[in-house]
């Protein structure tokens, strides 16, 4: 890690730099506090952080005022935050993973039970995150909570989270499914390079959207999230019509007569399926990542998070029933990532398949919404990707502000260059691994591989955070907690996370898993990354970036440490 010293501006400009963080001057800190007080007065509320009462609980090295400064300020309300969660959760999962989950567990009944389990686990996790989020109403999500609990060795928790957030924080799955659906809508064959080319275009567009027009990006997310709800509601209603027997589907009840026939007996299969379901539910913590931008963050989080997850859980279960009513088990197994297209083809015929693919694509893109007045075909694209990119970029910015050593110096990566309102450098950090994952894995196994490799490290983080919850309950029983999770829910979440950490290493029933030629145990190899995380930071490398430096509206080469 010492080789990174030459990239840091502090190392070149301040030879005396040490591992102690830099602090902003008193005038800047006073100005930041006054700004927060003014915002709080206008909202008729006071944002209280647990560290205000107990400085020992302060996560990392940034104060609450420093951490919350910069960018567009507090502009997200309950409506936008609820849609931020709905827009993240209703993504590629419900329209693409049912076939893969059915293939893992072997039966319709077991598949539906996995979806129920995923919803229950997500709710328990949400309650844990609500306790932490209301204690520390600042952006960063898991980064903040790990730093608040695991303070020794110094910076280890931050580096641990950064390895996952930066190296594996890609948005590739939504791009791949979007590309497949666009090609189906156009009547084209999805080849190796045309699907990759479209997927790359999606992630690049999402980056430019949030980087250059941040406020418009929020409007796009809200609009697309509402559209997703409408489309999923249409699928659910259509499923009930199919079950009533008033469609061309010959026997809509065939999959429910012997629902558990053919169920797998391998724990590995159920763990793999659970990873995929949790991927489909991923997003209930999305508001925790951007709390610096939320009005009255404690109240808003307690309303928006349960509401958003509840909406999605109900729709997910009913949508799966609709799929199994419309198509046979064998047809769903062979549908791949286009199970929603199969559903529409079975119910409405071949002519409707292309129309559905356009609708499915609309969930993942905002480009086409922007061009709606020109061509209705361009209304389909990138919503899920846009929502994920919005939150992840701000997590990357928080990591840069905290002092994660990055090439060319943290001042650039922590800034809001060039608009002064959006973290384009943080968006770039998100863009690079997304492009790699889109282009690198074999196309036929890219999507299930992404689900597996994203799921395992998140379970490690989940396990550490729920352990941290119990530790703080014992070590800091009187800490400021606007919300307290009922402890049996936390225990259930801990038990489920423990199972998901162990089960993927057990040999699956077929001996190869669901991503051949890649080995089934590859999902757990993320732990090898920990070998790259040092338990201490080299002298002078860890340099916190001050809000005064983050909030610049322009940027010059000096941030790279190039000018004297």
C-alpha positions, 0 to 999 in steps of 0.5 A: 500500500505504501506504493500509493504514496506517490499518488496522493497530493498530501504526500507530495505537498506535505512531507510531514503528513502522518496517519492523522486526518486533516481537519478543516479550519474553525471558520469552515466548520462553523459555516457548515454547522450554521448551514445545517441549522438553517436547513433544519429550521426550514424543515422544522426538525433537528437532525441528531446523530448518535455521535452528538451525545457520545463522540465515542460513536463517531464513525470514521474521522469525519464529523456529522457536519463535515459528512453532510456538507456539499452536493445538492443538500437535503432535497429528497422527501418520503415520496422520492425515498419510497420510489428510490427503494421501489426503483432499486428493488423492482429491477432485473430480479422479478422479471429474470431470476424466477427461472434460475431459482426454479432450476436451483431448487427443483420445484414450484413450491420450493421456489415460492417458499424461497421468495417468501423467505427472501422477503422475510429476511429482507424485512429483518435486515431492514429493521437492523438497518433502520436502527443503525440508519436512525442512529447515524443519519448520514450517507454511506450505509454499511460503511458508516455502521461498520466504522461505528462498531469495528474501530480497531485495527484502525481503518480495517472496516473501511477498507473491508467495505471499500473492497466490496463497494468499489471492486464488486459494486458494479451494475451489470446485471440490469444492463445485461437484461436490458440488452436482451429485452431490447434485442427481443423487442427489435426482433434481433438475435442476442449475440455476444457483442451486440448485447454487450454493446447495448449493456455498455451504452446503458451504464455509460448513459446512467453515468452521464445522466447523474453526473451532468443533470443530477436533478433531472436524474431524480425526476427520471428515477421517480417517473420510472419507479412509478412506471415499474409499479404499473407494469408489475401490477399489470402482470399481477392482474393478468395472472389472476385472470389466467387463474380464473380460466378466462384465457388461452392457457389450457391448465393454469393450475397444473404447477400448483397440484404437485407443487413440491415434486422434484424439490432439491435436497442439497443445501447448496442449491437452496443457498444459491437460490436464496442469494438470487432471491436476495439479489431480487430484493436488494434495494431496501437499504438504498435510502441509507446510502444517501441520507445526507440528501434526505429531508428529516432523515430519521422520520423519512427513513422510518416511513419510506423503507418499510413502505417501499419493501412492503409494496415490492414483497407483495408484488413479487409473490403475486407475480411469481404466481402469475408466471407459474399459472401461465407457463409450465415448469419446463417452459419456465426452466428454459426461458432463461432471463426472459421469463417475463417475455414467456409469460406474455407470449403464453397469455397474449400470443407471439405478437405481444412478446416484443411489446412486453420486452419494451416495457421490461426494458423501460424499467432499466432506463431513462434515456427512452423516457426522455425521448418519449415525445420523439418515439415511443420505442425510446421510452424503454430503458434504464430505470434500475441501473439509474437508481443503483448508480445514483446511490452507489456513486455517493457511497464511493464519494464517502469512501474517498472523503474518508481517505481510502487510498485511490490513484491520483489522490482522493481530493478529485474522487471526493469532489463534485467536479465539474457541476458542484452538485453531483459526484462524477468522480464517484460515478466513474469509480462505479462505471469501471468495474461495471464495464469489466463485468459486462465484458469479461464473463462468458455471456451464457453464464454472466447473469447467474455468475453476477448474482452469485458473486454479488450475493456472497460478500454482501452476506459477509457484511450483513453478518458483521453488521448484525453482530455489531448491532448486538455489540452496541446494544451491550457496549452502548445501551444508552446510545441515541436510538430513535428506532430499536429492532425487536431482537428476535428479528435480528437473531433470525437475520443473523442465523440466516446470514450464517447459513448463507456463508457456509452453504455455498461451499457444500457440494451441490446435487449436480456437482457443478452448480449453475454456472459451468464451466465456472466452479460452484465454490467460486461464489465464496472466493471473494474472501481471497480479496481480504488478503489484499486488505492490510490491517493497518495503513502505511504512515502518511497514506490515509489522508481525509479529504475536507468538505471545503475541498469536496465542494469545489465547483471546478477542478484543476490538475492540482488535485492530481498532485501534478502542479507545484 
